[in-house]
């Protein structure tokens, strides 16, 4: 296990190498690999483990019984998923976690709030503080998505999303983490409607785009 790499992630921020190693041991760290499209967790499951993406990325999706997919978020290298469910370990997942590409995942057995609060070592306090920060950032992200899908038109949703990406990257030119189908699923619109609108926006001189690269004009 590359402890130095783990210390760069937000969940191990502020921990020494010894504390990180102790945390990995106490939380029964386990590394797994997944192929693109493979499910890591399914809606309806319960879990006591959170996942840390070491390589690749995953998407958090809502897939209903009628085959409709909505992408809620993209989780990249160094980021966490399922942390809320790992703390509230009796709550069933309402989402699927799917490998967006071949990926390597580190699972940490959190085992609910009782286990975490029962560990009285310095790393445990840092871990919980970091976990609170991660959860707060996730709440901000979900709130941001509500702004992206609030507009009634496809153009309005695209512009809301691209505006957020521009603010986050502090640039008018950036890459997004989604392909066209994933962006359509994230914005909760039809792919054909999205493609037509992007074409219209290019012709109007509002944007320039190629694959997942965008420039706001």
C-alpha positions as CSV (number, residue, x, y, z in Angstrom):
1,X,0.0,0.0,0.0
2,X,1.4,3.4,-1.0
3,X,0.9,5.3,2.2
4,X,2.4,8.5,0.7
5,X,-0.2,8.4,-2.1
6,X,-3.0,7.9,0.4
7,X,-1.8,10.9,2.5
8,X,-2.5,13.1,-0.5
9,X,-6.2,12.2,-0.3
10,X,-8.6,14.4,1.7
11,X,-9.6,11.5,4.1
12,X,-6.0,11.1,5.3
13,X,-5.1,14.7,5.4
14,X,-3.0,15.8,8.4
15,X,-2.1,12.2,9.3
16,X,1.5,11.0,9.8
17,X,2.7,7.9,8.0
18,X,2.4,5.9,11.2
19,X,-1.2,7.2,11.8
20,X,-2.2,6.4,8.2
21,X,-0.8,2.9,8.5
22,X,-2.6,2.4,11.9
23,X,-5.9,3.6,10.3
24,X,-5.5,1.2,7.4
25,X,-5.0,-1.7,9.8
26,X,-7.8,-0.7,12.1
27,X,-10.3,-0.2,9.2
28,X,-9.3,-3.5,7.5
29,X,-8.3,-1.8,4.3
30,X,-8.8,-3.9,1.2
31,X,-7.9,-3.1,-2.4
32,X,-9.9,-4.3,-5.3
33,X,-9.8,-3.8,-9.1
34,X,-12.9,-3.4,-11.4
35,X,-13.4,-3.3,-15.2
36,X,-15.2,-0.5,-17.0
37,X,-19.0,-0.9,-16.6
38,X,-18.7,-3.3,-13.6
39,X,-20.9,-2.5,-10.6
40,X,-19.1,-1.9,-7.3
41,X,-22.2,-1.4,-5.2
42,X,-25.9,-1.9,-6.0
43,X,-29.0,0.0,-4.9
44,X,-30.7,-1.9,-2.1
45,X,-27.3,-3.1,-0.7
46,X,-26.2,-2.1,2.8
47,X,-22.5,-1.4,3.4
48,X,-20.1,-0.7,6.2
49,X,-17.3,0.2,3.8
50,X,-16.5,3.5,2.1
51,X,-14.5,3.5,-1.1
52,X,-11.4,5.6,-2.0
53,X,-10.6,5.7,-5.7
54,X,-6.9,5.0,-6.2
55,X,-6.9,4.8,-10.0
56,X,-9.6,5.5,-12.6
57,X,-13.1,6.8,-11.7
58,X,-16.6,5.7,-10.9
59,X,-20.1,7.2,-11.4
60,X,-22.9,7.4,-8.9
61,X,-26.1,6.5,-10.7
62,X,-29.8,6.1,-10.2
63,X,-31.1,3.2,-12.4
64,X,-34.9,2.6,-12.1
65,X,-36.9,-0.5,-12.8
66,X,-37.8,0.9,-16.3
67,X,-34.2,1.2,-17.5
68,X,-33.9,5.0,-17.0
69,X,-30.5,6.2,-15.8
70,X,-29.6,9.4,-14.0
71,X,-25.9,10.1,-13.3
72,X,-25.7,12.0,-10.0
73,X,-21.9,12.4,-9.7
74,X,-18.5,11.5,-11.0
75,X,-15.9,10.3,-8.5
76,X,-12.3,10.5,-9.6
77,X,-8.9,9.6,-8.3
78,X,-8.4,10.5,-4.6
79,X,-12.1,10.9,-3.9
80,X,-14.5,8.9,-1.8
81,X,-17.9,7.3,-2.3
82,X,-20.5,5.5,-0.1
83,X,-19.1,7.3,3.0
84,X,-22.6,8.3,4.2
85,X,-23.9,4.7,3.9
86,X,-20.8,3.4,5.7
87,X,-21.5,5.6,8.6
88,X,-25.2,4.9,8.6
89,X,-24.6,1.2,8.0
90,X,-28.2,0.1,8.3
91,X,-29.4,2.4,5.5
92,X,-29.8,0.7,2.1
93,X,-28.1,2.4,-0.9
94,X,-30.5,4.3,-3.2
95,X,-27.8,4.4,-5.9
96,X,-25.5,2.2,-7.9
97,X,-21.8,2.7,-8.0
98,X,-20.4,1.8,-11.5
99,X,-16.8,1.7,-12.8
100,X,-16.6,4.6,-15.3
101,X,-13.3,3.1,-16.5
102,X,-10.9,0.4,-15.3
103,X,-10.3,1.4,-11.7
104,X,-8.5,0.4,-8.5
105,X,-10.5,1.0,-5.3
106,X,-9.5,0.9,-1.6
107,X,-12.3,-0.1,0.7
108,X,-12.2,1.0,4.4
109,X,-14.4,-0.8,6.9
110,X,-15.9,2.1,8.8
111,X,-18.7,0.0,10.4
112,X,-21.0,2.8,11.5
113,X,-20.7,5.7,13.9
114,X,-20.3,3.5,17.0
115,X,-17.1,1.9,15.8
116,X,-15.6,5.2,14.8
117,X,-16.5,7.0,18.0
118,X,-15.2,4.0,20.0
119,X,-11.6,4.5,18.7
120,X,-9.8,6.9,21.0
121,X,-6.6,7.4,19.0
122,X,-5.4,10.7,17.4
123,X,-5.8,9.3,13.9
124,X,-9.5,8.5,14.5
125,X,-10.3,12.1,15.5
126,X,-8.5,13.4,12.3
127,X,-10.3,10.7,10.2
128,X,-13.7,11.8,11.5
129,X,-12.9,15.5,11.0
130,X,-11.8,14.7,7.4
131,X,-14.9,12.6,6.9
132,X,-17.0,15.6,7.9
133,X,-15.2,17.8,5.4
134,X,-15.8,15.3,2.6
135,X,-19.5,15.0,3.5
136,X,-19.9,18.7,3.5
137,X,-18.3,19.0,0.0
138,X,-20.6,16.2,-1.2
139,X,-23.6,18.2,0.0
140,X,-22.3,21.2,-1.9
141,X,-21.9,19.1,-5.0
142,X,-25.5,17.7,-4.8
143,X,-26.8,21.2,-4.2
144,X,-24.9,22.3,-7.4
145,X,-26.6,19.6,-9.4
146,X,-30.0,20.8,-8.3
147,X,-29.1,24.2,-10.0
148,X,-28.0,22.3,-13.2
149,X,-31.3,20.5,-13.7
150,X,-33.5,23.4,-12.4
151,X,-33.8,25.2,-15.8
152,X,-36.7,23.9,-18.0
153,X,-34.8,24.0,-21.3
154,X,-31.9,21.9,-22.4
155,X,-29.8,25.0,-23.2
156,X,-30.5,26.3,-19.7
157,X,-29.2,23.1,-18.1
158,X,-26.1,23.0,-20.3
159,X,-25.3,26.6,-19.6
160,X,-25.8,26.2,-15.8
161,X,-23.5,23.1,-15.8
162,X,-20.8,24.8,-18.0
163,X,-20.9,27.9,-15.8
164,X,-20.2,25.8,-12.7
165,X,-17.3,24.0,-14.4
166,X,-15.9,27.4,-15.5
167,X,-16.1,28.7,-11.9
168,X,-14.5,25.5,-10.4
169,X,-11.7,25.4,-12.9
170,X,-11.3,29.3,-12.9
171,X,-11.1,29.1,-16.7
172,X,-13.4,29.5,-19.7
173,X,-11.7,26.4,-21.3
174,X,-11.9,23.0,-19.6
175,X,-12.6,19.3,-19.8
176,X,-15.7,17.7,-18.3
177,X,-15.6,14.2,-16.7
178,X,-18.6,12.9,-18.9
179,X,-19.0,11.7,-22.4
180,X,-22.2,12.8,-24.3
181,X,-24.4,10.0,-23.0
182,X,-23.2,10.6,-19.5
183,X,-23.7,14.3,-19.7
184,X,-27.3,13.7,-21.0
185,X,-27.9,11.4,-18.1
186,X,-26.5,13.8,-15.6
187,X,-28.6,16.7,-16.9
188,X,-31.6,14.4,-17.2
189,X,-32.2,15.1,-20.9
190,X,-32.3,13.0,-24.1
191,X,-28.9,12.5,-25.8
192,X,-30.3,13.6,-29.2
193,X,-31.7,16.8,-27.7
194,X,-28.4,17.5,-26.0
195,X,-26.4,17.0,-29.2
196,X,-28.8,19.2,-31.2
197,X,-28.6,22.0,-28.5
198,X,-24.8,21.8,-28.4
199,X,-24.6,22.1,-32.1
200,X,-27.0,25.2,-32.0
201,X,-24.9,26.8,-29.3
202,X,-21.7,26.3,-31.3
203,X,-23.4,27.9,-34.4
204,X,-24.5,30.8,-32.2
205,X,-21.0,31.3,-31.1
206,X,-21.7,30.6,-27.4
207,X,-19.3,27.7,-27.0
208,X,-16.7,25.6,-28.8
209,X,-16.6,21.9,-28.0
210,X,-14.9,18.7,-29.1
211,X,-15.7,15.5,-27.3
212,X,-15.4,16.4,-23.6
213,X,-13.5,19.6,-24.1
214,X,-15.4,22.9,-23.9
215,X,-14.6,26.6,-24.3
216,X,-17.1,29.3,-23.3
217,X,-17.0,32.1,-25.9
